[in-house]
Amino acid sequence: MLVLARHGQSEWNLKKLFTGWRDPDLTPLGVEEARNAGRWLKAQGSQFDVAFTSNLKRAQNTCALILEEMGQSGLETIRSEALNERDYGDLAGLNKDDARERWGDAQVHEWRRSYDVPPPGGESLKDTAARVLPYYIQHILPRVMGGERVLVAAHGNSLRALVMVLDGMTTKTIASLEIATGIPLVYHLKADTTVESKLILDKDIDAAD
Ligand SMILES: O=C(O)[C@@H](CO)OP(=O)(O)O
């Protein structure tokens, strides 16, 4: 089992600022989203053998809150900057609405969602994939294929890079993929490492207990 979870809402998500490698913490809502993700996973009967997260605190804290809700605080947790958010370069810290006013909707959308157009001074999704995928193949996938239940708590664009490959999306269809904060994606893989099943663990799942 491989569970991908984007961090809960961050302070800069709330302020609509490009974040990238900057390191804001979760908002109170983000903390609640992370805890809910843990509750839903627990209600589903899931447990983990290892967790991976980035070098940024919004993902690390999301990881810790999920594990805490599952009664698994202290689980082996491996941090790597390979799982960090896309580096937003010169856009980091700018307001997304202000950026649209300055450069236009189409240009800003291209920087945010195209596959291979990098924001000024930053990484395209292709550049992000060039560090996320080797890390996935070398460090995460062997543990999933070894039968371990693996949590990856990371970021919108580092997870888009991974989901693109898992779901067999193209450089065009990836442009419309959005990953919501705090909604776990639960994958089971076949022996050939392709996807057997995918469940989006959202609020429709009954987690009353
Ligand atoms: O600002 C960021 O780092 C990311 C994720 O919040 O934004 P976007 O959705 O624009 O890629």
The ligand as an SDF file (V2000), in Angstrom:
LIG
                    3D

 11 10  0  0  0  0  0  0  0  0999 V2000
    2.6200   27.8650   -3.8760 O   0  0  0  0  0  0  0  0  0  0  0  0
    2.9840   26.6760   -4.0110 C   0  0  0  0  0  0  0  0  0  0  0  0
    4.0930   26.2580   -3.6370 O   0  0  0  0  0  0  0  0  0  0  0  0
    2.0450   25.6990   -4.6850 C   0  0  0  0  0  0  0  0  0  0  0  0
    1.2770   24.8450   -3.7310 C   0  0  0  0  0  0  0  0  0  0  0  0
    0.5690   25.5710   -2.7990 O   0  0  0  0  0  0  0  0  0  0  0  0
    1.1780   26.4490   -5.4690 O   0  0  0  0  0  0  0  0  0  0  0  0
    0.5220   26.0510   -6.8470 P   0  0  0  0  0  0  0  0  0  0  0  0
   -0.7820   25.4160   -6.5450 O   0  0  0  0  0  0  0  0  0  0  0  0
    0.3730   27.3890   -7.5050 O   0  0  0  0  0  0  0  0  0  0  0  0
    1.4650   25.2110   -7.6290 O   0  0  0  0  0  0  0  0  0  0  0  0
  1  2  2  0
  2  3  1  0
  2  4  1  0
  4  5  1  0
  4  7  1  0
  5  6  1  0
  7  8  1  0
  8  9  2  0
  8 10  1  0
  8 11  1  0
M  END
$$$$
